[in-house]
Amino acid sequence: MKSQTHVIEPQGRIKKLTGHTRIVGVIGDPVAHSRSPQMHNAAFAKAGLDYVYVPFHVRPDDLAAAIAGFKAINVVGINVTLPHKQAVIPFLTSISREAELIGAVNTLTFVEGDIHGDNTDAPGVLQALEEDENTSGTPVGENVVVLGAGGAARAVVVALALRGVAAITIANRTVEKAVSLATEMDQKTGVSMQGMGLTDERLPLSVRESKLLVNTATISMDVTQPLLISADWLQPNTIVYDIVYTPPVTPLMQAATERGCQTLGGIGMLVHQGAIAFEKWTGVAPCTETMRQAL
């Protein structure tokens, strides 16, 4: 007798899981907060694909065993979130150019014993910018300011550099991290970059002269915290892109709107980076509107 189990899909329907159901998922520590399962499972249901997306809590000491286990049981693909985006690289057969430049991987694809690593955050950033009716697309040939110097900032910087912005200023509370990232990415991409602290006297002018300001710092999620920059520095012709998606309108976006700026939130990036992974795993382009609605 064929074994079956069931999961509740985002639309409330019951999906039967069988020995033919293909498995994808996300690993992290923690991982319970991830919104990727509802986004992907909604898209699988819409496309009529027999896949299921599962969150896996993997602690750092168990990473090697987890990757070996996924390979052994023929998992199709895995998204990678903190703290594994860099630690997973030694276990991979190959990685994409974007992932190599960023120095982090967020998507694994298992094919015939090989494990390929991608970073879909970089193209996800660009697709979100270019689809949104509130923005004028990627500011090719323009100056950009990026707030934060963590993993998300690395993806944003690489994406914008490869697309052809003129120069990037990276500002971070820890000055050394901003300077280190700017130096590394300047050398890797050939795009002029400078790193500085958030209190640096050069930052107000950099913000005023920028066509795009991107916030990657998670402090933007806390509505009780002050803005990382002064809203007075923002010019009406500047696009303000906060990749944080909770809340949908962050304090930075609200302040930018009041200054007459075009604004963009983080849901678009989350949808598009997920859609790119979805297509890599299935060979099918998902319905991004279904993914957005699920979120």
Secondary structure, DSSP 4 states (H G I P E B T S, - for coil): ----EEEE-TTSPEEEE-TT-EEEEEEESS-TT--HHHHHHHHHHHHT--EEEEEEE--GGGHHHHHHHHHHTT--EEEE-TT-TTTTGGG-SEE-HHHHHHT---EEEEETTEEEEE--HHHHHHHHHHH-TTS----TTSEEEEE--SHHHHHHHHHHHHHT-SEEEEEESSHHHHHHHHHHHHHHH--EEEEEETT-TTHHHHHHT-SEEEE--GGGG-TTSPPSS-GGG--TT-EEEE---SSSS-HHHHHHHHTT-EEE-SHHHHHHHHHHHHHHHHSS---HHHHHHH-
